Amino acid sequence: MTSTAIGVEIVPSFVQDAWWTPDATEIVGHSADVRDASTGEVLAQVSSQGLDLAAVVEHGRTVGQQSLGVLTFHQRALKLKQLAQFLNSQRDDLYALSARTGATKVDSLVDIDGGIGVLFTFGSKGRRELPNSQVVIDGPAEALSKDGSFVGEHIYTRIPGVAVQINAFNFAVWGLLEKFAPAFIAGVPTIVKPATPTGYLTTAVVKLMIESDILPAGSLQLISGSARDLLDHLDYRDMVSFTGSANTANKLKSHENVVHGGVRFTSETDSLNAAILGPDAVPGTPEFEAFVKAVVTEMTVKAGQKCTSIRRTLVPTNMVNDVVQAIEKRIEQRVVLGDPLAEGVTMGALASLEQLEDVRSAVQAMLAAGGELAYGSLDAPSVTHRDGSMGTSDDGAFMSPIVLTWADSEAPELHSLEAFGPVASVVGYDSLEDAIHLAAMGSGSLVATVCTNDADVARQLVLGIAAHHGRVHMLNREDAKTSTGHGSPVPHLVHGGPGRAGGGEELGGIRSVMHHMQRTALQGSPNMLTAVTGVWHSGAYRNYDGGHPFRKNLAELRVGDAIRSDLREVSLEDITAFANTTGDTFYAHTDQEAAAANPFFPGIVAHGYLLLSWAAGLFVEPAPGPVLANYGLESLRFITPLAAGDSFRVTLTAKQISPREDDEYGEVRWDALLTNQNDEIVATYDVLTLVEK
């Protein structure tokens, strides 16, 4: 099925680097129809009957692992950037297809542009925050012997299997790309299994990704249709990332290969997310307006089919009616329900008639448990059809926004039933402690909003609910216009939550890359650790031959290349002149008696920054050459004070070399070691330079 064509009989899978469809004669009774959410028109059939899932897994573990394994983190990240640029040029075709899922233009922007934005973000962060290598060092080295010949540290390397990504129906594009991006940077092949109702849109994106010819062989496979025995073929080398219902997640987590076989399993599931209105945010305040806007947005974007939507709206008891009326007013003024392809429609259909029935059933159960219908109806609504006409639709999965109120704020169903559609409850609380208690009754949520302009209220609410949530969104007049919103996970921050929300984490920048890697404690000599990590370790071999390392470009420079300067004496006159010139007349540099009384100093000592300046003079190579710029230093520590009359030297060693994939230069990190005439350490730090390739 292409990104532009709708009338395709069977949605294909992409496995073992080829498109595959089942034999049409064998899928009778083993296929599902997928329909246009607004019209009920059958768009395609989906089936994986006859697909060899064991071969799919093995292809990822072998071909995918091999092709990704030859690339560095930076090379993979650059491919993500290129892929994002390619998909960005193909959005119009994807938007047209997305409308068939019931998504409006705004909904499609969240899904399609949001997904492409994830690729851009990881493409950037992967090159900025990871080394241009295949190993990540976690933390400093630990000395394990007195003479420094035996040391230890932690490293991250990619897991040796596949990342199976089972996605929900509501975000066919974003759900694919937000999981694929970190797995790809980590170097782990992806097998994606989209939800059937909207999987044809995922397939269209995968087709474009394959057509781009950017991805290495075996790095991405797609299963369209059922994958019931997929976990049977996984083991401790592999991981599963699931998004969907808690019931399905629990079934998968109980699989033998997860419980006893070591398959890594993360999930993002049901979530009764809350939004809390502070007592100060009364009608007429910017906070009240921003709060109501947020609630209505979360009810209507994607027709409320978002795992991050606001389900429980917690407000001071005396403001329940005000909030309900404000929500009603905003819905009436701004929400136009209908076919997304019709002009002026702002809220589309649910993904399917089955989904519509599920949401209606959940609302009916909530009404039976004590909820009261404050706005909306369960009857078929009047909608704008594709041709512009108005009327009800028996074939489209349309539902009007629903607002419920509750006399009993602790009714179990309020805090346990999720109507995965345009449904929210408005509930009163009597105190901040009560609001915290009610928010926690969701038993773990992905996100909560705290809307207040009172710093004390914000502090109390956030600290009270943070441990029950994966993300807390603070909203007030200062960020109302710039906030990405309650329901919009961003790739820089983790997306997940404890308890009912699944207990997993996705996104989170480089944190999510590390989910696809194994942390290993590495022990050995400095030379062996240097060989494995590509980063020079203190005590490892230094190469003083071959001339000044600043005369070497990246093709010539090697980790361990070093220079050791002569000693330079520091006089009292030097210290005094530096103090007078800079204005840094701290007593340790100017007053012998006061300095001697300080337990850290033997008397007047040299400024640390004087030593750094002179150190640069001791190691710099002044003539033009491969070193283009010094752009900073890191991890500076002053260890032993240098008194007037003492001397020091600098030893500079190439510590880490990181060529840039798309520039004619790269970064070199140098280990700088300042020692005195007695070989005692005076200072340590890393010098950062840009060097020609």
C-alpha positions as CSV (number, residue, x, y, z in Angstrom):
1,M,0.0,0.0,0.0
2,T,1.5,3.3,-1.1
3,S,1.4,6.6,0.7
4,T,-1.1,8.0,-1.8
5,A,-3.2,5.0,-2.9
6,I,-6.1,4.0,-0.7
7,G,-7.7,1.1,-2.6
8,V,-5.3,-1.6,-1.8
9,E,-6.6,-5.1,-0.9
10,I,-4.0,-6.2,1.6
11,V,-1.7,-4.0,3.7
12,P,1.8,-5.5,3.2
13,S,4.5,-6.2,5.7
14,F,8.2,-5.3,5.2
15,V,10.3,-8.2,6.4
16,Q,13.8,-9.4,5.5
17,D,14.3,-6.3,3.5
18,A,11.4,-7.0,1.1
19,W,7.7,-6.3,0.9
20,W,5.5,-9.3,1.7
21,T,1.8,-10.0,1.5
22,P,0.0,-13.3,2.3
23,D,-1.6,-15.4,-0.3
24,A,-5.1,-14.0,-0.7
25,T,-6.6,-17.5,-0.8
26,E,-5.2,-18.3,2.7
27,I,-6.4,-15.3,4.6
28,V,-10.1,-16.1,4.7
29,G,-11.0,-16.0,8.4
30,H,-7.5,-14.7,9.2
31,S,-7.8,-11.1,8.2
32,A,-9.4,-7.8,9.4
33,D,-11.0,-5.0,7.4
34,V,-9.7,-1.5,8.0
35,R,-12.2,1.3,7.4
36,D,-12.3,5.0,6.9
37,A,-13.2,6.3,10.4
38,S,-15.6,8.9,9.0
39,T,-17.4,7.0,6.3
40,G,-17.0,3.4,7.1
41,E,-15.6,2.7,3.7
42,V,-13.3,-0.4,3.6
43,L,-9.8,0.7,2.8
44,A,-7.9,-2.5,2.9
45,Q,-7.5,-5.8,4.6
46,V,-4.8,-6.7,7.1
47,S,-3.3,-10.2,7.7
48,S,0.0,-11.7,8.6
49,Q,-1.2,-15.3,7.8
50,G,1.8,-17.4,6.8
51,L,4.5,-14.9,7.9
52,D,7.6,-16.6,9.4
53,L,8.1,-14.5,12.5
54,A,11.1,-16.5,13.6
55,A,12.8,-15.6,10.4
56,V,11.9,-11.9,10.9
57,V,13.6,-11.9,14.3
58,E,16.6,-13.8,13.1
59,H,17.0,-11.3,10.2
60,G,17.1,-8.4,12.7
61,R,19.6,-10.2,15.0
62,T,21.9,-11.0,12.1
63,V,21.6,-8.6,9.1
64,G,20.3,-5.7,11.1
65,Q,22.8,-6.0,13.9
66,Q,25.7,-6.4,11.4
67,S,24.7,-3.3,9.3
68,L,24.1,-1.1,12.2
69,G,27.1,-2.3,14.1
70,V,29.6,-0.8,11.6
71,L,28.2,2.7,12.2
72,T,29.1,5.0,15.1
73,F,26.5,6.9,17.2
74,H,27.1,10.0,15.1
75,Q,26.8,8.2,11.8
76,R,23.4,6.8,12.9
77,A,22.3,10.1,14.2
78,L,23.1,11.8,10.9
79,K,21.0,9.2,9.1
80,L,18.1,10.1,11.3
81,K,18.5,13.8,10.4
82,Q,18.6,12.8,6.7
83,L,15.5,10.6,7.1
84,A,13.7,13.5,8.9
85,Q,14.5,15.8,6.0
86,F,13.2,13.3,3.5
87,L,9.9,12.6,5.4
88,N,9.4,16.3,5.8
89,S,9.2,16.6,2.1
90,Q,6.5,13.9,1.8
91,R,4.1,15.2,4.5
92,D,1.3,16.1,2.1
93,D,0.7,12.5,1.1
94,L,0.8,11.4,4.7
95,Y,-1.7,14.1,5.7
96,A,-4.2,12.9,3.1
97,L,-3.9,9.3,4.4
98,S,-4.1,10.4,8.0
99,A,-7.5,12.1,7.4
100,R,-8.9,8.6,6.8
101,T,-8.1,7.7,10.4
102,G,-10.4,10.4,11.7
103,A,-7.6,12.9,12.2
104,T,-8.0,16.6,11.5
105,K,-5.1,18.7,10.2
106,V,-4.2,19.6,13.8
107,D,-4.3,16.0,14.8
108,S,-2.1,15.0,11.8
109,L,0.3,17.8,12.7
110,V,0.7,16.3,16.2
111,D,1.2,12.8,14.8
112,I,3.2,13.4,11.6
113,D,5.1,16.5,12.2
114,G,5.6,15.5,15.8
115,G,7.1,12.2,14.7
116,I,9.4,13.8,12.2
117,G,10.4,16.3,14.9
118,V,11.5,13.4,17.1
119,L,13.9,12.3,14.3
120,F,15.3,15.8,14.0
121,T,15.8,16.0,17.8
122,F,17.5,12.6,18.1
123,G,19.6,13.3,15.1
124,S,20.9,16.5,16.8
125,K,21.2,15.2,20.4
126,G,22.9,12.0,19.2
127,R,25.7,14.0,17.7
128,R,25.9,16.5,20.5
129,E,25.7,14.2,23.5
130,L,27.1,10.9,22.4
131,P,30.7,10.1,21.4
132,N,31.5,9.4,17.7
133,S,32.1,5.8,18.6
134,Q,30.2,2.6,19.6
135,V,30.8,2.7,23.3
136,V,29.5,5.1,26.0
137,I,31.4,5.5,29.2
138,D,29.2,5.8,32.3
139,G,30.9,7.9,35.0
140,P,34.5,8.2,36.0
141,A,37.0,5.4,36.3
142,E,37.5,3.8,39.8
143,A,40.9,3.1,41.2
144,L,41.1,-0.6,42.2
145,S,44.8,-0.8,43.0
146,K,47.2,1.5,44.8
147,D,49.6,1.8,41.9
148,G,46.9,2.5,39.3
149,S,47.6,-0.6,37.2
150,F,44.1,-2.0,37.8
151,V,41.0,0.2,37.3
152,G,37.3,-0.1,36.7
153,E,34.5,1.8,35.1
154,H,31.1,1.2,33.5
155,I,30.4,1.2,29.8
156,Y,27.3,0.9,27.7
157,T,27.1,-1.3,24.6
158,R,24.0,-2.1,22.5
159,I,21.9,-5.1,23.3
160,P,22.6,-7.9,20.7
161,G,19.0,-8.6,19.7
162,V,16.1,-6.7,18.3
163,A,13.7,-4.0,19.6
164,V,10.1,-5.2,19.1
165,Q,7.8,-2.2,19.2
166,I,4.1,-2.8,19.6
167,N,2.2,0.4,19.0
168,A,-1.3,1.8,19.7
169,F,-3.8,2.9,17.0
170,N,-3.9,6.6,18.0
171,F,-0.5,7.8,16.8
172,A,0.4,5.8,13.7
173,V,3.4,7.9,12.8
174,W,4.7,9.4,16.1
175,G,4.3,6.1,17.8
176,L,6.6,4.5,15.2
177,L,9.2,7.2,15.0
178,E,9.5,8.0,18.8
179,K,10.5,4.4,19.4
180,F,12.5,3.8,16.3
181,A,14.8,6.8,16.7
182,P,16.5,5.9,20.0
183,A,16.7,2.2,19.0
184,F,18.4,3.2,15.8
185,I,21.0,5.5,17.4
186,A,21.8,2.7,19.9
187,G,22.4,0.4,17.0
188,V,19.5,-2.0,17.7
189,P,17.3,-3.2,14.8
190,T,13.5,-2.4,15.0
191,I,10.6,-4.7,14.4
192,V,7.5,-2.6,14.5
193,K,4.0,-4.0,15.0
194,P,1.4,-1.2,14.5
195,A,-2.3,-1.5,15.6
196,T,-4.5,-2.8,12.9
197,P,-7.1,0.1,12.6
198,T,-4.5,2.7,11.5
199,G,-1.6,0.5,10.6
200,Y,-2.0,1.4,6.9
201,L,-0.7,4.9,7.8
202,T,2.3,3.4,9.5
203,T,2.9,1.2,6.5
204,A,2.9,4.3,4.3
205,V,5.6,5.9,6.5
206,V,7.7,2.8,6.4
207,K,7.4,2.7,2.6
208,L,8.8,6.2,2.4
209,M,11.6,5.3,4.9
210,I,12.6,2.4,2.8
211,E,12.4,4.4,-0.5
212,S,14.7,7.0,1.0
213,D,17.5,4.4,0.8
214,I,19.0,5.9,4.0
215,L,18.4,2.9,6.3
216,P,21.0,0.1,6.6
217,A,19.7,-3.4,5.7
218,G,17.7,-5.1,8.4
219,S,17.5,-2.1,10.6
220,L,13.7,-1.8,10.2
221,Q,11.0,-4.4,9.7
222,L,7.2,-4.1,9.8
223,I,4.6,-6.6,10.7
224,S,1.1,-5.8,9.4
225,G,-1.5,-7.9,11.1
226,S,-1.4,-10.3,14.0
227,A,1.9,-11.2,15.7
228,R,0.5,-13.5,18.4
229,D,3.5,-15.8,18.7
230,L,6.2,-13.1,18.2
231,L,7.3,-13.3,21.8
232,D,7.9,-17.0,21.4
233,H,10.9,-16.2,19.3
234,L,12.5,-13.7,21.7
235,D,15.1,-14.1,24.4
236,Y,17.3,-12.1,26.8
237,R,19.0,-10.4,23.8
238,D,15.8,-8.7,22.8
239,M,13.5,-6.0,24.2
240,V,9.8,-5.3,23.8
241,S,8.3,-1.8,24.0
242,F,4.5,-1.9,24.2
243,T,2.0,0.9,24.0
244,G,-1.7,0.0,24.6
245,S,-4.1,-1.3,27.2
246,A,-3.0,-2.4,30.6
247,N,-4.8,-5.8,30.1
248,T,-2.8,-6.5,27.0
249,A,0.4,-5.4,28.6
250,N,-0.2,-7.7,31.6
251,K,-0.7,-10.6,29.2
252,L,2.5,-9.9,27.4
253,K,4.4,-9.4,30.6
254,S,3.3,-12.8,31.8
255,H,4.8,-14.5,28.7
256,E,7.3,-17.3,29.6
257,N,10.1,-15.5,27.7
258,V,9.5,-12.3,29.7
259,V,9.1,-13.9,33.1
260,H,11.8,-16.5,32.8
261,G,13.6,-15.9,29.5
262,G,15.0,-12.4,30.2
263,V,13.2,-10.5,27.5
264,R,13.3,-6.8,28.4
265,F,9.8,-5.4,28.6
266,T,8.7,-1.8,28.9
267,S,5.1,-0.6,28.6
268,E,3.1,2.6,28.4
269,T,-0.5,1.8,29.2
270,D,-3.8,3.3,30.5
271,S,-3.6,6.5,32.4
272,L,-6.2,8.5,34.3
273,N,-4.3,11.8,33.9
274,A,-5.3,14.7,36.1
275,A,-5.3,18.5,35.8
276,I,-5.4,20.4,39.0
277,L,-6.7,24.0,39.2
278,G,-5.1,26.0,42.0
279,P,-7.4,27.9,44.5
280,D,-5.9,31.2,43.3
281,A,-6.9,30.5,39.6
282,V,-10.4,31.9,39.9
283,P,-12.5,32.9,36.9
284,G,-11.1,36.0,35.3
285,T,-7.5,35.1,35.9
286,P,-5.1,34.1,33.1
287,E,-4.6,30.8,34.8
288,F,-8.4,29.9,34.7
289,E,-8.5,30.7,31.0
290,A,-5.4,28.7,30.3
291,F,-6.7,25.8,32.3
292,V,-10.1,25.6,30.5
293,K,-8.3,25.9,27.2
294,A,-6.0,23.0,28.1
295,V,-8.9,20.8,29.2
296,V,-10.9,21.3,26.0
297,T,-7.8,20.8,23.9
298,E,-7.1,17.5,25.5
299,M,-10.7,16.4,25.1
300,T,-10.8,17.2,21.4
301,V,-7.4,16.8,19.8
302,K,-7.3,13.3,18.3
303,A,-10.9,13.1,19.6
304,G,-9.5,12.5,23.0
305,Q,-7.7,9.4,21.9
306,K,-4.5,10.2,23.6
307,C,-2.8,8.3,26.5
308,T,-1.9,11.7,27.9
309,S,-5.4,13.3,27.7
310,I,-6.9,14.9,30.7
311,R,-9.4,12.5,32.2
312,R,-9.9,13.9,35.7
313,T,-10.2,17.7,36.1
314,L,-9.7,18.5,39.8
315,V,-10.8,22.0,40.8
316,P,-11.8,23.7,44.1
317,T,-15.3,22.5,45.0
318,N,-16.7,26.1,44.8
319,M,-15.5,26.4,41.2
320,V,-16.9,23.1,39.7
321,N,-19.9,24.9,38.1
322,D,-17.7,27.7,36.8
323,V,-15.3,25.3,35.2
324,V,-18.1,23.1,33.6
325,Q,-19.7,26.2,32.2
326,A,-16.4,27.5,30.8
327,I,-15.7,24.2,29.2
328,E,-19.1,24.1,27.6
329,K,-18.8,27.6,26.3
330,R,-15.4,26.9,24.7
331,I,-16.6,23.7,23.1
332,E,-19.6,25.4,21.7
333,Q,-17.5,28.3,20.3
334,R,-14.6,26.3,18.9
335,V,-15.4,22.7,18.3
336,V,-16.8,21.6,14.9
337,L,-17.4,17.9,14.7
338,G,-17.2,16.0,11.4
339,D,-15.2,14.5,8.6
340,P,-11.6,15.9,8.7
341,L,-11.7,16.3,4.9
342,A,-14.7,18.8,5.3
343,E,-14.0,22.5,5.5
344,G,-13.9,24.0,9.0
345,V,-14.0,20.7,11.0
346,T,-11.9,20.9,14.2
347,M,-12.6,17.5,15.7
348,G,-12.8,14.2,13.8
349,A,-14.1,10.7,14.4
350,L,-12.8,8.1,16.7
351,A,-10.5,5.5,15.0
352,S,-13.2,2.9,14.4
353,L,-16.8,1.9,15.3
354,E,-15.4,-0.6,17.7
355,Q,-13.5,2.2,19.5
356,L,-16.7,4.2,19.6
357,E,-18.6,1.4,21.2
358,D,-15.8,0.9,23.8
359,V,-15.9,4.6,24.7
360,R,-19.7,4.7,25.0
361,S,-19.7,1.6,27.2
362,A,-17.1,3.2,29.5
363,V,-19.2,6.3,29.8
364,Q,-22.3,4.3,30.6
365,A,-20.4,2.4,33.3
366,M,-19.3,5.7,34.8
367,L,-22.8,7.1,34.8
368,A,-24.1,3.9,36.5
369,A,-21.4,4.4,39.1
370,G,-22.5,7.9,40.1
371,G,-21.2,10.2,37.3
372,E,-23.6,12.8,36.1
373,L,-23.8,14.0,32.5
374,A,-23.0,17.7,32.7
375,Y,-22.5,18.3,29.0
376,G,-22.8,16.3,25.8
377,S,-24.8,13.2,24.8
378,L,-24.2,9.6,24.0
379,D,-26.6,9.8,21.0
380,A,-25.2,10.0,17.5
381,P,-24.2,13.6,17.0
382,S,-24.9,15.8,14.0
383,V,-21.7,16.2,12.0
384,T,-20.3,17.9,8.9
385,H,-19.9,15.3,6.2
386,R,-17.2,15.2,3.5
387,D,-19.5,16.9,1.0
388,G,-20.3,19.7,3.4
389,S,-23.7,18.5,4.4
390,M,-24.9,18.1,8.0
391,G,-26.5,15.2,9.7
392,T,-25.9,12.1,11.8
393,S,-23.9,9.1,10.5
394,D,-24.3,5.5,11.2
395,D,-21.1,4.6,9.4
396,G,-18.7,7.1,11.0
397,A,-17.3,6.7,14.5
398,F,-18.4,10.2,15.7
399,M,-18.9,11.1,19.3
400,S,-19.7,14.5,20.9
401,P,-17.5,15.7,23.8
402,I,-18.7,14.6,27.2
403,V,-18.2,16.2,30.5
404,L,-19.1,14.4,33.7
405,T,-19.4,15.6,37.3
406,W,-19.3,13.5,40.5
407,A,-21.0,14.0,43.8
408,D,-18.6,11.4,45.3
409,S,-15.0,12.5,44.4
410,E,-13.7,9.2,45.6
411,A,-15.9,6.9,43.5
412,P,-13.7,4.0,42.4
413,E,-14.9,4.1,38.8
414,L,-13.9,7.8,38.5
415,H,-10.3,6.8,39.2
416,S,-10.2,3.5,37.4
417,L,-12.4,3.6,34.2
418,E,-10.8,5.3,31.2
419,A,-13.1,6.4,28.4
420,F,-10.5,6.6,25.6
421,G,-12.3,9.4,23.7
422,P,-13.5,13.0,24.1
423,V,-14.5,12.5,27.8
424,A,-13.4,14.3,30.9
425,S,-14.7,14.5,34.5
426,V,-14.8,17.6,36.6
427,V,-14.3,16.9,40.3
428,G,-14.2,19.1,43.3
429,Y,-11.6,19.1,46.0
430,D,-11.7,20.7,49.5
431,S,-8.0,21.3,50.2
432,L,-4.6,20.9,48.5
433,E,-4.1,17.7,50.5
434,D,-7.4,16.4,49.1
435,A,-6.3,17.3,45.6
436,I,-3.1,15.4,46.0
437,H,-5.0,12.4,47.4
438,L,-7.4,12.4,44.4
439,A,-4.6,12.7,41.9
440,A,-2.9,9.8,43.5
441,M,-6.1,7.7,43.2
442,G,-5.3,7.2,39.5
443,S,-2.7,4.6,40.7
444,G,0.0,6.0,38.6
445,S,-0.3,8.4,35.6
446,L,1.7,9.6,32.6
447,V,1.2,13.3,33.2
448,A,-0.6,15.8,35.4
449,T,-1.1,19.6,35.0
450,V,-0.8,21.9,37.9
451,C,-2.3,25.3,37.0
452,T,-1.5,28.1,39.5
453,N,0.3,31.4,39.8
454,D,1.0,30.8,43.5
455,A,4.5,29.4,44.1
456,D,3.6,27.8,47.4
457,V,0.6,26.1,45.9
458,A,2.7,24.9,43.0
459,R,5.4,23.5,45.3
460,Q,3.0,21.7,47.6
461,L,1.0,20.1,44.7
462,V,4.0,19.1,42.6
463,L,5.9,17.6,45.5
464,G,2.8,15.8,46.6
465,I,2.0,14.2,43.2
466,A,5.4,13.9,41.5
467,A,6.1,10.3,42.6
468,H,2.7,9.2,41.1
469,H,3.4,10.7,37.7
470,G,6.0,10.5,34.9
471,R,5.7,14.1,34.0
472,V,4.2,17.2,35.7
473,H,3.2,20.2,33.5
474,M,3.1,23.5,35.4
475,L,0.9,26.1,33.8
476,N,0.5,29.8,34.6
477,R,0.4,33.1,32.9
478,E,4.1,33.1,32.3
479,D,4.2,30.0,30.0
480,A,0.6,29.7,28.8
481,K,1.6,30.9,25.3
482,T,4.8,29.0,25.0
483,S,3.9,25.7,26.7
484,T,3.8,22.6,24.5
485,G,0.8,21.6,26.4
486,H,-0.4,19.0,28.9
487,G,-0.7,16.2,26.4
488,S,2.4,16.6,24.2
489,P,5.4,14.5,25.2
490,V,8.6,16.0,23.9
491,P,11.6,13.9,22.8
492,H,13.9,15.7,25.2
493,L,12.0,14.5,28.3
494,V,11.0,11.0,29.4
495,H,7.5,9.8,28.5
496,G,6.1,7.1,30.8
497,G,4.8,6.8,34.3
498,P,4.5,4.5,37.3
499,G,1.9,2.0,38.3
500,R,-1.2,1.8,36.1
501,A,0.7,3.9,33.4
502,G,3.0,0.9,32.8
503,G,6.1,1.7,34.8
504,G,8.2,2.3,31.7
505,E,10.0,5.2,30.1
506,E,10.3,6.3,26.5
507,L,11.8,9.3,24.8
508,G,13.9,11.3,27.3
509,G,16.7,12.2,24.9
510,I,19.8,10.1,25.4
511,R,18.2,8.3,28.3
512,S,16.0,6.4,25.9
513,V,19.0,5.4,23.8
514,M,20.4,3.8,27.0
515,H,17.3,1.7,27.3
516,H,18.5,-0.2,24.3
517,M,22.0,-0.8,25.7
518,Q,23.6,-2.9,28.4
519,R,25.7,-1.4,31.2
520,T,28.7,-3.5,31.9
521,A,31.4,-3.1,34.7
522,L,34.8,-3.1,33.0
523,Q,37.9,-3.9,34.9
524,G,41.5,-4.0,33.7
525,S,44.7,-1.9,33.2
526,P,44.5,1.7,31.9
527,N,45.9,0.6,28.6
528,M,43.2,-2.1,28.1
529,L,40.4,0.2,29.1
530,T,41.8,2.8,26.6
531,A,41.8,0.2,23.9
532,V,38.2,-0.9,24.5
533,T,36.7,2.6,25.0
534,G,38.8,4.7,22.6
535,V,39.2,7.2,25.5
536,W,42.7,7.7,27.1
537,H,42.8,6.7,30.8
538,S,45.1,8.1,33.4
539,G,48.1,5.7,33.7
540,A,47.8,4.5,30.1
541,Y,50.7,4.8,27.6
542,R,51.6,8.4,26.4
543,N,53.3,8.9,23.1
544,Y,55.7,11.8,23.3
545,D,57.3,11.0,19.9
546,G,56.3,12.3,16.6
547,G,56.3,16.0,17.3
548,H,53.9,18.4,18.9
549,P,50.3,16.9,18.8
550,F,48.9,20.3,17.8
551,R,50.7,19.9,14.5
552,K,48.6,16.8,13.7
553,N,45.3,16.7,12.0
554,L,42.6,14.2,12.9
555,A,43.9,11.7,10.3
556,E,47.3,11.7,12.0
557,L,46.5,12.3,15.7
558,R,46.1,9.3,17.9
559,V,44.6,8.9,21.4
560,G,47.6,9.0,23.8
561,D,49.7,11.5,21.8
562,A,51.1,13.9,24.4
563,I,53.5,16.7,25.2
564,R,55.2,17.4,28.5
565,S,56.5,21.0,29.1
566,D,59.5,22.3,31.0
567,L,59.0,23.7,34.5
568,R,58.0,27.3,35.0
569,E,58.7,29.1,38.2
570,V,56.0,31.3,39.7
571,S,57.4,34.4,41.5
572,L,55.7,36.7,44.0
573,E,56.0,39.5,41.5
574,D,54.0,37.4,39.0
575,I,51.3,36.8,41.5
576,T,51.1,40.4,42.5
577,A,51.0,41.6,38.9
578,F,48.2,39.2,38.0
579,A,46.2,40.3,41.1
580,N,46.5,44.0,40.2
581,T,45.8,43.4,36.5
582,T,42.7,41.3,37.0
583,G,41.4,42.9,40.2
584,D,41.4,39.5,41.9
585,T,43.0,40.6,45.1
586,F,41.7,37.8,47.3
587,Y,43.8,37.7,50.4
588,A,45.4,34.3,49.6
589,H,47.2,36.1,46.7
590,T,48.0,39.4,48.4
591,D,48.3,39.1,52.2
592,Q,51.0,36.8,53.5
593,E,49.8,36.8,57.1
594,A,46.1,36.1,56.3
595,A,47.1,33.5,53.7
596,A,49.3,31.6,56.2
597,A,46.5,31.6,58.7
598,N,44.3,29.7,56.2
599,P,44.5,25.9,56.7
600,F,44.6,25.4,53.0
601,F,47.5,27.7,52.0
602,P,51.2,27.8,53.0
603,G,51.2,31.6,52.5
604,I,50.6,33.6,49.4
605,V,49.7,31.3,46.5
606,A,49.3,31.7,42.7
607,H,45.8,32.3,41.3
608,G,44.4,29.2,39.8
609,Y,43.5,31.1,36.6
610,L,47.1,32.4,36.4
611,L,48.3,28.8,36.3
612,L,45.7,28.0,33.6
613,S,46.8,30.9,31.5
614,W,50.5,30.0,31.8
615,A,49.7,26.3,31.2
616,A,48.2,27.3,27.8
617,G,51.4,29.1,27.1
618,L,53.4,26.0,28.0
619,F,51.6,23.7,25.6
620,V,50.3,25.9,22.8
621,E,51.9,25.7,19.3
622,P,51.6,29.3,18.1
623,A,51.9,28.8,14.3
624,P,48.8,28.2,12.2
625,G,48.0,24.5,11.9
626,P,45.3,21.9,12.2
627,V,44.0,23.2,15.6
628,L,41.4,25.7,14.7
629,A,40.0,26.9,18.0
630,N,39.9,26.2,21.8
631,Y,36.3,26.2,22.8
632,G,36.4,25.6,26.5
633,L,37.5,23.4,29.3
634,E,35.7,21.0,31.6
635,S,36.1,19.2,34.9
636,L,38.6,21.7,36.4
637,R,39.9,20.9,39.8
638,F,42.6,22.7,41.8
639,I,44.4,20.1,44.0
640,T,47.6,21.5,45.5
641,P,48.2,25.2,45.9
642,L,51.4,26.6,44.3
643,A,53.3,29.1,46.5
644,A,55.6,31.8,45.3
645,G,58.9,30.3,44.4
646,D,57.3,26.9,43.3
647,S,57.4,25.7,39.8
648,F,54.9,23.7,37.6
649,R,54.7,22.0,34.3
650,V,51.8,20.7,32.1
651,T,51.4,17.4,30.5
652,L,48.8,17.4,27.7
653,T,47.5,14.2,26.3
654,A,45.0,13.5,23.5
655,K,42.2,11.9,25.4
656,Q,39.3,11.5,22.9
657,I,39.0,12.2,19.2
658,S,35.6,12.8,17.7
659,P,35.5,13.7,14.0
660,R,32.3,15.4,12.8
661,E,30.5,13.4,10.1
662,D,29.3,16.4,8.2
663,D,32.1,18.9,8.7
664,E,35.8,19.2,7.8
665,Y,36.8,19.2,11.5
666,G,36.2,17.4,14.7
667,E,36.5,17.8,18.5
668,V,39.6,16.7,20.4
669,R,39.5,16.4,24.2
670,W,42.9,16.8,25.8
671,D,43.8,15.6,29.3
672,A,45.6,18.5,31.0
673,L,47.7,17.6,34.1
674,L,49.5,20.3,36.0
675,T,52.2,19.1,38.4
676,N,54.7,20.9,40.6
677,Q,58.5,20.4,41.0
678,N,57.8,17.5,43.3
679,D,55.4,15.8,40.8
680,E,52.4,16.6,43.0
681,I,49.2,17.2,41.2
682,V,48.4,21.0,41.1
683,A,45.3,20.9,38.8
684,T,43.5,18.7,36.3
685,Y,41.1,19.5,33.6
686,D,40.0,18.7,30.0
687,V,40.8,21.1,27.2
688,L,38.4,21.1,24.2
689,T,39.6,22.0,20.8
690,L,38.4,22.0,17.2
691,V,40.8,20.3,14.8
692,E,40.9,19.9,11.0
693,K,40.3,16.4,9.7
